[in-house]
Amino acid sequence: MTDIAAIIERLKKNEEITRKFHEIETRILTILDFGALFEVLLAQIREKFKVPYAWISMIASSEVSSLIQSLESSDTLKERLNILDREAFFQLVGSGRKPLLINDNLKPYYKLLPKDHKYFIKSIAIAPIFLDGEMIGSLNQADFSAKRFQPGIDTSRLEQLAVKVSLCLSNVTAHEKIRFLAYHDPLTRLLNRRVMESVLKRELNRSKRYGSPLSVVFVDLDEFKAVNDRYGHDRGDLLLEYVAKNFLEMSRDSDVIARFAGDEFVFILPETSGQNAEMLIKRIKDHLSSRPLSIGGNAIPVSISFGVASSHEPGIDTWAKLLKCADERLYREKAHKKANA
């Protein structure tokens, strides 16, 4: 009788666990953005299974990690997501599809933890997640107890959940690509011209309302046509990507950078005087000049020209005039360079 009671109790527990997994799967299947997907998923795992820690590890340069980094993410997502390089990930997780359970020698697996987080954990479960058959990261859980994720226990439900997460990621990725391309240039991943105009209009209105400075910098690459003619358009595209990456790395969080057209870019710099804007862009110019793009043994020099305009200048009462003023100064600088070449 005792054995029968134990079996019935175990069946009830299994049914309860199955129900909780089903509830999580139902919640995430209709979500169409990364932030909501991961936030709901991780919150549900912690709530329903009383797991102290749940987070996502993602392989750098994968399609999903690139999209997540390009799109605005919530603070919660940033705290529960760790992106690490491919080699480090596979050294820890391997290439198998089965979840890993570890409760001994956990220190190497700290690399999977979100940065700046130190968890007091005694066991960890790592379930690989995939996109179109390619491993892109893992869904991780950790506990204070060494017995919670003890090697040898059944991981079939965890594996099933990871499969559902992978299916959701496929849908979310397709949706997020469309959303990203609506606002960004597909080559450089900077904001596109249409969005730039909207941002500039908004920032100029704010500048006028509060009397705060706003500067715009119009930038283009010197001799870009010559690069295309000599090295080919593929190399020209790589140069545009390289320049855009450096623009982002050297700018501030408050700065807005857009690809205007071809090799032309626009910086929108809130709370920035014309003088400070010029200092910023000169630093970027010097940085690029000292770091040519190296491709296939060729060092392609990077030189830019720019024009700066500020909202506090006389006659600047519309975003179009502000942009045109910066463009005209860029044109004069390029003309001056040609005259003195």
N, C-alpha and C positions, 0 to 999 in steps of 0.2 A: 504494500500500500504506500509505503514511504517512497519507493522508487517511482510509482505512478504519479504521486503528487509532485515529485521533483521534475519529472518529465513534463507534466502539465504546466508547472511554473516556468520551466525553461521555454516551452512553446509560447507562453504568454509574453515572456520577455522578448523573444525573437519577433513576435507579431508587432510588439510595441516599437522595436527598433526599425522594423521594416516600414511601419507606418510613418515614423519620423523621417526616414530617408525619402519616402514617397512625398511627404509634405515639402521637403526641401527641393526636390526635383520639380515639383509642380510650381513652386514659387519662382524658380529661376528660368523656366523654359520660355516664358514670354518676354523676358527682359532683353532690351536691344541696345544697351550701352555698357561699356566696361565698368564704369564706376558703380552703377547700380548692381550689376551682376556680381561683382566681387564683394561689395558691401553686404548685400542681402545674403549671399552664400555663406560668408564667414560669420556673420551675425547669427544666422540660423544654426550653423554648426555649434557655435559656442552656447547658444541658448538651449537647443534641444538635447544636446549630448553632454552639456556641462563640461566642455573642453576649455581649459584656461586660455589656450593660445591656438589660433588658426590664422594662417596667412598664405599668400601665394608667392612662390619663387618663379621668376621668369628669365629665360635665356636672352641675353642681350642680342640685339640685331635681328631677332626674330620678327616676323610681321606684326605680331600682337604687341610686343614690347615697344617697337618703333611707333606704332599708332598710339599706344598709351602715353608715351613720352611726348608725342606731338600734340595730343589733345589735352585740354585742361582737366586735371584730376582733382578730386576732393582730398581734403586733408586725411580723412579716414583711409582712403585708398592708398595714399602715399605711406601711411604708417603701417599698412598691412601688405605691402608689396616690396619685394626685393628683386632687383634685376642684376644678374651676375653673368660673367662671361661663359661662353659655351664650354670651354675646356674644364673650368672649375666645376660647372654643373654636372657634366657627365662623369667626372672623376668621383663625385659623391653618389650620384643617383644611378649611373650606368645607363644602358640602353634598353633594359627590359620594360615590359608593360605592367608588371605586377607591382603593387604597393610594397614599400620597404618598411619594416618595423625595427627600430633600434632602441635599445635601452642600456647600451654599454659603449664607452668611448665616444661620447657625443660631441666632444670638442670640435672635430673636423666639420661637423654638420652645422656649426654656428655660422658658417659662411652663407647658409640658406636663410638665416634670420634677416628681417628688415634691418637696415642700417641703424646704428645707434640704439638698438634694442638688446638688452641683456635679460634673457629669460632664465628663471631658475627651473630647469626642466630635467626630468629623469628618463623620459621616453618620448619618442617621436615617430609619427607615421607620415610617410612621404608617398603620395600617389601621383604618378606621372600624368600630365595632361597633354593633349595633342591637338594639332590643327591640320586637317587634311592629311592625316597619317604621320605627320612630323612632330616629334616631341618638342614642345616649346616651353615646358616648365613643370611645376608640380603644385599640387594642393597639399598643404602641410598642416598637421595638428601636433600639439605637444602637451604633455601633462606633468604634474609634479610627481606622479607615481610611476615607478619603474614597471609596474605590472599593467598599466593602462594599454600600452602598445608593445607588449611583450612579443618577441619573435615566436612564431608558431600559431598564433591565434588566427581565426578566420578573417580574411580581408576581402571577401567577395563583395560585400555591400559597399565598402570603400572604393573598390575597383569600379563597381557599377556607377557610383556617384561621379567618379572621375570621368567615366565615359560620357555621362550626361553633361558634365561641365564642358567637355571637349566639343560636344554637339552644339551646346549653347554658344561657345566661342566662335564656331564657324558662322552662325547667324549674326552674332554681334559684330564680328569683324567685317562682314559684308556691309552691314548697316553703317558702321563707323567709317568705313572707307568713303562711302557716299557723302556722309556728313563732313568728313575732313576735306574732300575735294571741293565741296561747295564754298569753303572758306580759304583754302590754301592753294598755292602754286604746286602742281604735282612734282616738278623737278627739284626745286630748292626747299620745298616744304615751308616756305615763308607764307605770310598772308598774301592773298591775291589783290589785284588792283581795286576790285569792287569793294572788298571789305576795308581796304586801306582808306578809301574815300569816305566811307561811313565813319570809321574811327577818327579820321582827321576832322570831320565836321563836328563830331561829338566833343573832341578835345578842344577845338577852337571855341565852341560855345562855353565850355567849362572855363577856359582861360579868360574869356571876356567877362563872364559872370563873377569870377572871384579875383580877377586882376592878377592871376598867376602867369608866369612866362610859359610859352610854348614855342618850341623850335622845330623846324622841318629841315632835313638834309636830303638833297637830291644827289644820288651817287651813280656813276657809271664806270665801267672798266675801260682803261686805256688800251687801244689797239686790240680790241676783242675780235674784230673781223680778221685781223692778221693771224690770230691764234687759230681761228676756224679754218682759214685758208692753208695754214702751214701744217697743222696737226690733225685737222678734221673736226667735224661737228661733235663727234662723240667726246673728244678731248675738251672741246669748248664747253660741253654740258658738264663735264667733270670740274672744270674751272669754276663755272657758276655755282655748282654745289659746294665746292671748297670755300669760295668766298662767302656764300651764305652761312655756312657752318661757322666760319670765323666771326662774321657779323654777330651771330647769336651768342657766341662764347664771350665776346668782348663787350657786349651791351649789358645794360642793367635790366632788372626784372620789369621795371616800369616802362621801358622803351618798347616801341612797336616798330617792327621792320617788315616791309613788304617788297615783293618783286613787282615793279611797275610795268616793265615790258622789256623783252630781250635781255640786255645786260644792264638795265637801269633798275635802281633800287631806291626806296624811300624810307628814311628814318623819321618817326614821329616821336619827339622827345618832350613829354610833359614836364612841367616844373623845371625847365631848362632854358637859360638865356642863350642868346645867339653866340656869345663868347664861349660859354661852357660847351655848347654843342660843337663848336669848331675844335675845341681842345679834345673832345671825345673822338671825333672823326679823324683828327690828325694822329691820335694814338693808334687807331685802327689802321690807318693808311701806313704808318711806319711799321706796324706789326706785319702787315701783308707784304710790304716791300722787302722785308728781311727774311721772308719765308716763302720762296717760290714753290709752286706745285710740282712735285716730282712724279712723273709718269713714264714708266718704261725707259728709265735712264735719262729722260729729258727733264730739265728744270725749266718750267714755264714761269717767267716772272709775273708778278701780280702788282699792277699799278692802278690806282683809282683816282678819279677827279670828283670834286663835289662842290655843291653850292648850298649855303645856309641862309635861311630866312626865319625871322622871329615874329610872333604875333604882336609884339609891342611896337613894331615899326609903323610909321605913318602910312595910311592908305590900305593897311591890311585889315579888311573887314569881312572877308569871306575865306573859306578854306581853299577855294580855287585860286584866289589871289596869292595866298600864302604859298601854295604849291608852285604856282607860276613864277613867283619871285625867286624861289630856290632853284627852279629849273633854269631861269635866265642867268643866274650867277654861275651855275654849273657850265652853261654854254660859254660864258665869257672866260671862265678858267680854261676850258679846253681850247678855245680860240687863242688864248694867250700862250698856251703850251705849244701849239702848232707854229705860232709866229716866232717863237724862240727856239724851235727845234733845230 
